[in-house]
């Protein structure tokens, strides 16, 4: 079964709720990595505001596909986020 973590490993960009994130990196998950370790830290300056998100292995692996819209629902603490991953293609003239 594919998880959001699998999808993000292949993604070139993502959207967290309404914030577009072009550059991000995932820390590598190893056997020593505990499910509650933060592996995705996103900091974006958008609309004159700084948005900062932290997601753990467990949160990304337990995300469920969002059936009403595209993306995945991720529960982080008391909040729920919609994360949509994108694979970008080069436009050739």
PATORPA-175726 format. One record per residue: residue number from 1; residue in three letters; x, y, z of N, C-alpha, C in turn. Coordinates in pm, whole numbers, plus 50000, padded with zeros to 5 digits. Last residue first. Layout:
<rs>
   nr  rest    n.X    n.Y    n.Z   ca.X   ca.Y   ca.Z    c.X    c.Y    c.Z
  NUM   ala      X      Y      Z      X      Y      Z      X      Y      Z
...
</rs>
This chain:
<rs>
   nr  rest    n.X    n.Y    n.Z   ca.X   ca.Y   ca.Z    c.X    c.Y    c.Z
   93   unk  50999  52396  47438  50944  52479  47330  50961  52410  47198
   92   unk  50901  52206  47713  50996  52222  47604  50928  52298  47490
   91   unk  50882  52205  48052  50809  52248  47932  50912  52275  47824
   90   unk  50929  51933  48271  50988  52043  48198  50902  52076  48076
   89   unk  50705  51860  48535  50766  51823  48408  50818  51947  48338
   88   unk  50668  51764  48877  50676  51868  48773  50747  51813  48650
   87   unk  50442  51628  49085  50557  51591  49006  50560  51687  48889
   86   unk  50314  51709  49405  50318  51735  49261  50450  51685  49203
   85   unk  50085  51639  49672  50219  51629  49615  50211  51647  49463
   84   unk  49905  51797  49920  49899  51749  49782  50040  51752  49725
   83   unk  49766  51774  50233  49892  51782  50159  49872  51720  50022
   82   unk  49581  51926  50468  49565  51862  50338  49695  51883  50262
   81   unk  49583  51861  50821  49633  51932  50704  49600  51853  50578
   80   unk  49454  51911  51140  49452  51826  51022  49491  51911  50902
   79   unk  49562  51929  51486  49529  51987  51356  49529  51881  51246
   78   unk  49659  51832  51719  49516  51862  51716  49471  51914  51580
   77   unk  49904  51640  51568  49857  51695  51695  49706  51711  51690
   76   unk  49815  51605  51256  49936  51641  51330  49893  51710  51458
   75   unk  49694  51414  51002  49663  51461  51137  49795  51482  51210
   74   unk  49642  51472  50671  49745  51440  50768  49704  51499  50902
   73   unk  49501  51366  50376  49472  51428  50505  49573  51379  50607
   72   unk  49615  51436  50047  49610  51346  50162  49576  51426  50287
   71   unk  49483  51504  49714  49575  51517  49826  49550  51413  49934
   70   unk  49178  51645  49587  49304  51572  49570  49390  51591  49693
   69   unk  48868  51589  49765  48959  51671  49684  49083  51588  49659
   68   unk  48737  51381  49885  48658  51494  49835  48739  51585  49744
   67   unk  48932  51202  49973  48844  51161  49865  48763  51276  49807
   66   unk  49253  51194  50051  49139  51283  50068  49046  51261  49950
   65   unk  49417  50914  50194  49380  50989  50073  49252  51069  50097
   64   unk  49568  50968  50515  49470  50897  50432  49438  50980  50308
   63   unk  49869  50907  50698  49782  50998  50623  49688  50916  50534
   62   unk  50052  50748  50822  49912  50727  50859  49816  50822  50788
   61   unk  50297  50841  50731  50258  50704  50696  50111  50677  50726
   60   unk  50300  51096  50845  50300  51083  50699  50258  50943  50656
   59   unk  50300  51036  51121  50194  51118  51063  50185  51101  50912
   58   unk  50539  50883  51146  50409  50824  51179  50294  50903  51116
   57   unk  50735  51071  51082  50720  50950  51002  50579  50894  51023
   56   unk  50597  51406  51124  50674  51289  51165  50652  51174  51069
   55   unk  50632  51748  51036  50560  51622  51024  50653  51507  51060
   54   unk  50580  52090  51071  50663  51978  51114  50578  51851  51102
   53   unk  50586  52413  50919  50517  52285  50944  50620  52180  50984
   52   unk  50531  52753  50896  50624  52649  50937  50544  52525  50976
   51   unk  50524  53051  50717  50450  52929  50751  50552  52822  50786
   50   unk  50527  53391  50743  50612  53272  50747  50529  53155  50797
   49   unk  50380  53621  50513  50376  53548  50639  50472  53430  50630
   48   unk  50342  53733  50264  50401  53816  50369  50391  53753  50507
   47   unk  50266  53512  50110  50168  53614  50145  50214  53698  50264
   46   unk  50517  53306  50247  50411  53324  50147  50311  53426  50198
   45   unk  50789  53134  50313  50745  53272  50323  50645  53295  50211
   44   unk  50813  52827  50487  50782  52898  50363  50741  53041  50394
   43   unk  50948  52535  50593  50937  52676  50630  50923  52755  50500
   42   unk  50907  52210  50705  50884  52303  50595  50873  52443  50652
   41   unk  51041  51907  50771  51027  52040  50829  51018  52137  50713
   40   unk  51012  51578  50819  50978  51679  50720  50953  51810  50794
   39   unk  51068  51419  51028  51148  51396  50908  51119  51499  50800
   38   unk  51075  51384  51369  51038  51476  51261  51129  51449  51142
   37   unk  50986  51074  51517  51090  51169  51479  51040  51257  51364
   36   unk  50806  50875  51569  50770  51009  51614  50877  51113  51584
   35   unk  50919  50635  51482  50803  50690  51410  50767  50832  51450
   34   unk  51279  50668  51485  51154  50632  51552  51038  50697  51478
   33   unk  51542  50538  51312  51447  50648  51318  51318  50599  51383
   32   unk  51687  50312  51281  51707  50383  51406  51607  50498  51422
   31   unk  51626  50235  51027  51574  50153  51136  51589  50221  51270
   30   unk  51555  50553  50868  51634  50432  50889  51571  50351  51002
   29   unk  51472  50791  50636  51419  50707  50744  51502  50580  50751
   28   unk  51618  51103  50567  51610  50959  50537  51562  50883  50659
   27   unk  51416  51390  50552  51528  51320  50614  51510  51172  50586
   26   unk  51320  51557  50262  51285  51458  50363  51412  51402  50422
   25   unk  51276  51894  50165  51358  51774  50172  51309  51684  50283
   24   unk  51162  52134  49925  51155  52068  50055  51244  51946  50051
   23   unk  51028  52388  49729  51149  52318  49770  51130  52260  49911
   22   unk  50765  52483  49693  50843  52435  49578  50963  52352  49620
   21   unk  50458  52484  49822  50596  52463  49866  50674  52405  49748
   20   unk  50175  52684  49875  50253  52607  49779  50399  52603  49823
   19   unk  49912  52665  50095  50048  52717  50082  50129  52628  49989
   18   unk  49667  52570  50172  49671  52662  50058  49809  52721  50034
   17   unk  49771  52264  50274  49650  52347  50275  49657  52441  50154
   16   unk  50057  52250  50109  50007  52220  50242  49893  52317  50266
   15   unk  50171  52111  49816  50087  52216  49870  50036  52168  50006
   14   unk  50491  52053  49663  50371  52013  49736  50293  52136  49775
   13   unk  50728  51911  49430  50666  52024  49500  50545  51970  49575
   12   unk  50819  51672  49344  50905  51787  49320  50854  51911  49394
   11   unk  50800  51338  49483  50744  51469  49449  50851  51575  49429
   10   unk  50889  51098  49579  50893  51117  49434  50852  51258  49391
    9   unk  50844  51118  49849  50981  51086  49804  50998  51108  49654
    8   unk  50571  51149  49866  50656  51267  49882  50800  51241  49840
    7   unk  50484  50884  49838  50451  50982  49735  50544  51103  49744
    6   unk  50573  50770  50079  50620  50718  49951  50600  50820  49839
    5   unk  50418  50924  50258  50564  50929  50265  50626  50878  50135
    4   unk  50163  50841  50199  50203  50976  50162  50354  50991  50165
    3   unk  50191  50501  50075  50164  50601  50178  50203  50739  50126
    2   unk  50059  50218  49913  50134  50341  49902  50092  50438  50012
    1   unk  50084  49882  50000  50000  50000  50000  50089  50125  50000
</rs>
